[in-house]
Amino acid sequence: MDVKLREVLPFSVSGLQVRTLNAAEQQPDTARIGPMWERFFVEDVFDKIAHKQPDSFMYGVYSNYELLGELICLEKAFVGERRLA
C-alpha cells in the first residue's frame, strides 16, 4: 500500500456504520468492525453508493474515541466514500 499525506477540504461520507466498544472488538463473536468491512466488500457497497463523485476514494473513519482508564472505547466506525460537504 502506498500511503500519501494530503490536505483536503471538508467532506461527508456515505456507506456503512457501526457502534462498538474496544472490549467488544477483542472477541470474534462480538466484534463489529471486521464484519462491517467484510460486508462492505462482499456486498460491493462502494459501487452501489449512488451519486458518487468521479474521483471518489474509499474511506474508513473511526471517531468518538473515549479513554476510560486504560481502555479506549470506539464509539463509531464507518466505511464508505466521500461526499462533498
Phi and psi restraints in degrees (value plus and minus 20) as a CYANA .aco file:
   2 ASP   PHI    -118.2   -78.2
   2 ASP   PSI      85.2   125.2
   3 VAL   PHI    -108.4   -68.4
   3 VAL   PSI     112.0   152.0
   4 LYS   PHI    -148.9  -108.9
   4 LYS   PSI     122.0   162.0
   5 LEU   PHI    -115.1   -75.1
   5 LEU   PSI     105.3   145.3
   6 ARG   PHI    -154.5  -114.5
   6 ARG   PSI     127.5   167.5
   7 GLU   PHI    -119.9   -79.9
   7 GLU   PSI     108.4   148.4
   8 VAL   PHI    -148.8  -108.8
   8 VAL   PSI     137.2   177.2
   9 LEU   PHI     -91.3   -51.3
   9 LEU   PSI     136.5   176.5
  10 PRO   PHI     -77.4   -37.4
  10 PRO   PSI     126.1   166.1
  11 PHE   PHI    -173.3  -133.3
  11 PHE   PSI     144.4   184.4
  12 SER   PHI    -123.2   -83.2
  12 SER   PSI     145.0   185.0
  13 VAL   PHI    -145.1  -105.1
  13 VAL   PSI     136.5   176.5
  14 SER   PHI    -149.8  -109.8
  14 SER   PSI     124.6   164.6
  15 GLY   PHI     132.8   172.8
  15 GLY   PSI    -158.4  -118.4
  16 LEU   PHI    -122.9   -82.9
  16 LEU   PSI     132.2   172.2
  17 GLN   PHI    -163.7  -123.7
  17 GLN   PSI     122.7   162.7
  18 VAL   PHI    -155.0  -115.0
  18 VAL   PSI     135.7   175.7
  19 ARG   PHI    -132.3   -92.3
  19 ARG   PSI     117.0   157.0
  20 THR   PHI    -174.8  -134.8
  20 THR   PSI     157.1   197.1
  21 LEU   PHI    -147.0  -107.0
  21 LEU   PSI     133.5   173.5
  22 ASN   PHI     -74.5   -34.5
  22 ASN   PSI     -64.2   -24.2
  23 ALA   PHI     -80.9   -40.9
  23 ALA   PSI     -59.0   -19.0
  24 ALA   PHI     -85.5   -45.5
  24 ALA   PSI     -52.5   -12.5
  25 GLU   PHI     -93.7   -53.7
  25 GLU   PSI     -31.0     9.0
  26 GLN   PHI    -102.4   -62.4
  26 GLN   PSI     -34.9     5.1
  27 GLN   PHI    -136.0   -96.0
  27 GLN   PSI     107.4   147.4
  28 PRO   PHI     -76.7   -36.7
  28 PRO   PSI     -53.5   -13.5
  29 ASP   PHI     -98.3   -58.3
  29 ASP   PSI     -34.3     5.7
  30 THR   PHI    -136.7   -96.7
  30 THR   PSI     -27.0    13.0
  31 ALA   PHI     -84.1   -44.1
  31 ALA   PSI     121.6   161.6
  32 ARG   PHI    -138.8   -98.8
  32 ARG   PSI     -47.2    -7.2
  33 ILE   PHI     -89.0   -49.0
  33 ILE   PSI     -68.1   -28.1
  34 GLY   PHI     -78.3   -38.3
  34 GLY   PSI     -68.8   -28.8
  35 PRO   PHI     -81.8   -41.8
  35 PRO   PSI     -51.8   -11.8
  36 MET   PHI     -85.4   -45.4
  36 MET   PSI     -64.7   -24.7
  37 TRP   PHI     -82.1   -42.1
  37 TRP   PSI     -61.4   -21.4
  38 GLU   PHI     -80.3   -40.3
  38 GLU   PSI     -66.8   -26.8
  39 ARG   PHI     -80.9   -40.9
  39 ARG   PSI     -61.7   -21.7
  40 PHE   PHI     -75.8   -35.8
  40 PHE   PSI     -63.8   -23.8
  41 PHE   PHI    -101.6   -61.6
  41 PHE   PSI     -63.9   -23.9
  42 VAL   PHI     -83.5   -43.5
  42 VAL   PSI     -61.8   -21.8
  43 GLU   PHI    -108.2   -68.2
  43 GLU   PSI     -16.3    23.7
  44 ASP   PHI      33.4    73.4
  44 ASP   PSI      24.5    64.5
  45 VAL   PHI     -78.8   -38.8
  45 VAL   PSI     -61.7   -21.7
  46 PHE   PHI     -74.9   -34.9
  46 PHE   PSI     -67.3   -27.3
  47 ASP   PHI     -92.5   -52.5
  47 ASP   PSI     -36.7     3.3
  48 LYS   PHI    -112.6   -72.6
  48 LYS   PSI     -26.4    13.6
  49 ILE   PHI     -91.1   -51.1
  49 ILE   PSI     101.3   141.3
  50 ALA   PHI     -93.4   -53.4
  50 ALA   PSI     130.7   170.7
  51 HIS   PHI      39.1    79.1
  51 HIS   PSI      17.5    57.5
  52 LYS   PHI     -86.8   -46.8
  52 LYS   PSI     129.3   169.3
  53 GLN   PHI     -91.6   -51.6
  53 GLN   PSI     124.0   164.0
  54 PRO   PHI     -77.9   -37.9
  54 PRO   PSI     -49.8    -9.8
  55 ASP   PHI    -123.2   -83.2
  55 ASP   PSI       6.5    46.5
  56 SER   PHI     -82.1   -42.1
  56 SER   PSI     122.0   162.0
  57 PHE   PHI    -130.8   -90.8
  57 PHE   PSI     140.3   180.3
  58 MET   PHI    -107.9   -67.9
  58 MET   PSI     114.1   154.1
  59 TYR   PHI    -144.9  -104.9
  59 TYR   PSI     125.7   165.7
  60 GLY   PHI    -137.1   -97.1
  60 GLY   PSI      97.5   137.5
  61 VAL   PHI    -135.0   -95.0
  61 VAL   PSI     104.0   144.0
  62 TYR   PHI    -136.9   -96.9
  62 TYR   PSI     103.5   143.5
  63 SER   PHI    -160.5  -120.5
  63 SER   PSI     150.4   190.4
  64 ASN   PHI      40.4    80.4
  64 ASN   PSI      28.4    68.4
  65 TYR   PHI     -90.9   -50.9
  65 TYR   PSI     124.7   164.7
  66 GLU   PHI    -153.8  -113.8
  66 GLU   PSI     109.1   149.1
  67 LEU   PHI    -112.3   -72.3
  67 LEU   PSI      97.8   137.8
  68 LEU   PHI    -140.2  -100.2
  68 LEU   PSI      78.8   118.8
  69 GLY   PHI      44.9    84.9
  69 GLY   PSI    -139.7   -99.7
  70 GLU   PHI    -123.1   -83.1
  70 GLU   PSI     -17.8    22.2
  71 LEU   PHI    -118.3   -78.3
  71 LEU   PSI     115.3   155.3
  72 ILE   PHI    -122.7   -82.7
  72 ILE   PSI     102.7   142.7
  73 CYS   PHI    -117.2   -77.2
  73 CYS   PSI     110.3   150.3
  74 LEU   PHI    -120.1   -80.1
  74 LEU   PSI      98.2   138.2
  75 GLU   PHI    -101.0   -61.0
  75 GLU   PSI     -64.3   -24.3
  76 LYS   PHI    -159.0  -119.0
  76 LYS   PSI     124.8   164.8
  77 ALA   PHI    -153.0  -113.0
  77 ALA   PSI     123.8   163.8
  78 PHE   PHI    -164.1  -124.1
  78 PHE   PSI     117.2   157.2
  79 VAL   PHI    -146.8  -106.8
  79 VAL   PSI     121.6   161.6
  80 GLY   PHI     149.5   189.5
  80 GLY   PSI    -174.2  -134.2
  81 GLU   PHI    -145.3  -105.3
  81 GLU   PSI     139.1   179.1
  82 ARG   PHI     -97.3   -57.3
  82 ARG   PSI     130.2   170.2
  83 ARG   PHI    -141.5  -101.5
  83 ARG   PSI     120.4   160.4
  84 LEU   PHI     -86.6   -46.6
  84 LEU   PSI     117.8   157.8
